Amino acid sequence: MTELATINFDKSDGLVPCIVQDCNTQLVLMLGYMNKEALEKTLTDKRLTFYSRSKQRLWTKGETSGNFLTLVDVKVDCDQDTLLFTVIPAGPACHTGADTCFNEGNEHRGLEFLEKIILERKQNPKSGSYTNQLLNSGINKIAQKVGEEAVELVIEAKDNNRELFLNEAADLMYHYLVLLAARDCELKDIIHVLKTRHRK
């Protein structure tokens, strides 16, 4: 966590702007302001507390709605006068009921949305779910399906039917994610490996 001593509260009458970002989706949820007391309370309680300029008091996000913002990490910018918080939101971040104060849906923009569905099926099986049928079939069957889908993708890559190629690519990606889930691995683990291989 950031040391309080490095933050410059003097530039804007004792307040610093605070950007709030979902730690999972990376989406910006809202912007608030903190004074030193609000920051200290945030770091102590692990829930974001801001200073309300209109009400002239501290307020903890979610104190009435229950939509708390649980602190994961905080960073200070290069001028030591702006904070970036990564959080786990308990619900919509905006008082209007929207996911964000910028009226955006707070959802994964990449493959994480599909991974989330697969992990949800793994943790809470649903009758008739193909994902659950696959997971219940065991690693060998899942791995076999990944191999079959890879071969089908290679075959379609040799033809000129874009739609069929994209569908086979989607099938392979889905089964690949199921295999990761079956092995208790996540996309972030694969990304970590890829990053360690990267050479600048």
N, C-alpha and C positions, 0 to 999 in steps of 0.2 A: 504494500500500500504506500501511497505517496506520503512523504513527511509533510506535516502541516507547515513547518518553517519555510518551505520553499514556495509556498503559494502567496501571491501578492494580492491581498484584499484591498489595498489602498487605491488602486486605479479607478474603481467604480463605487466609491462610497461604501466600502466594506463588503461588497458583493462580488461574486465571480459567476459567470455563466457556466452552466453544467449541461453537457450533451449526454443524453441517456440512450444507450444502445443495447439491444437484446443480444446476449452472449451467444445464443444459438443461431439466430437468423441473420445477425449482424445489421439488422434494420434499426435506423434511428427512431426512437419512440417519442421523444419529447425534448424540450429545452426548459430548464428551470434555473433558479438562482440560489446560491447558498452564501450565507455569511459563515464566519468561523465556527459559531455555535452549531449551526445546522450541519456543517461538515463533521464536527466532532461527534454529534449525535448519530449521524449516518455511519461513521466508522465503528462506533460502539454498538449500535443496535443491529447493524448489517441490513438496515432498511433505509431507503433514501428519504431524507428529510430535507425540505427546501425552506427558503425564506420567502414568504408571500409579500410582494411589494404593495399589493392592494390592501391586504389585511394587517400588514405590519407585524407579522408574527411567524413563528415556525409552524410548518405543517408537514406531517408525514404523509407521503403519497399512499393512498389506500386507507387512511384513518377512518373514513366514513364508508367507502365502497368495499373495502377488503381487498382491493387490487394493489397489493403492496409490490414494491420493486425491491427484490432481494439482491443485495450487493454481491458481485463476483470480483470486480477489480476496479481500480480507479487510476487514471493517468493524468498528469498535468502537462500542458502544452509547453512549447519552447519559451514562451514569455512568462510562464508561471502565473497566468491570469485566466485560464480556462481549464475546466476539468472534463474529462471523458470517463463516464461510468459505464461499465458493462454490468448488466443485471439479468435476473430471471424474473419476468413479469408474472404476477399471479392472475392477471386478466387484462382487459383493455387498459391502455395507458392514458387515454384521453377522457376527460370528464363528459364528453358527448356520448361515450360508449364505443367510439372507434378504437381500433387496435392501437393506432398511433395518433399523435396530434397533427399529423400531416395527412390523415384520412387514407392511410395505406393499410392493406391487410398484412398482418405480421406473420408471414409464412416463409418457409425456406424458398429460395429462388432457384436452387440447383437440385441435384438428385436427392438432397436430404429430405425433401417432401415424401419421396417414395420410400426411402429408408425408414422414415418415421412411421409410415403405414405398416411396413413389414414388421418393425419392432413392436408396434402395438398389437398386431396379430399374434406375435410370438408370446407376448406377455398376457394377452387376453384373447385366447382362441375364440373364433367365431364359427358356428356351424355352417358347413357348406363352403367355407373359404378355401380357395385354391392354394393360397399361401400356407394355410395350416396343413392342408393335405401334403404339400411339398415338405414342410418342416417335419411332419410326422413320418415321412417316408425314409428319413435318415440321410446321412452325408453322402453315401454312395449314389443314391438315386438323384439327389440334388446335383452332385458333381456331374453325373451322366447327362442331366438335362442341360447343364451349362455347356458341356461338350457338343451336344446335339445342336443347340442354338448357335454356337460358334461356327459349326460346319455350315449351317443354313445361311448364316450371314455371309460367309466366304462365297458360297454359291451365288447369292444375290448380288454380291459385289462385282461379279463378272458380267452381269447383265446390265441393262440400261433402264430398269424399272425402279425409279427413285422411291416410289411409295412402298413397294415390297422391301426394298433395302432398308428403309427407315423403320418399318415394322419389325423386321428381323433384328435390327440393331436394338430396338426397344425391348424385344423379347430377351435378347442376350443380357442387356443391362439389368432387367428385372431379376432374372434367374441368378445372375452374378451377385446381386444384393441379397438375395435369399441365402445363397451360399455363405456370404460373409456373416449374416445373422446367425446361421446355423453353427458357425465356428466362433460365435461370440466376438466377432470383429465388426468394426464400423468403418465408414468411408474415411473418417478422420485418421484412422490408423494407416490406411493405404496412402493418404495424402502425406502423412508424416514420413513414410518410407520414401516416397517420391521426392520430397524436399531434401532429404538427406543425400539423395543421389545427385541432386542438381549441382552443377558446377558453373560458377559465374565466368 
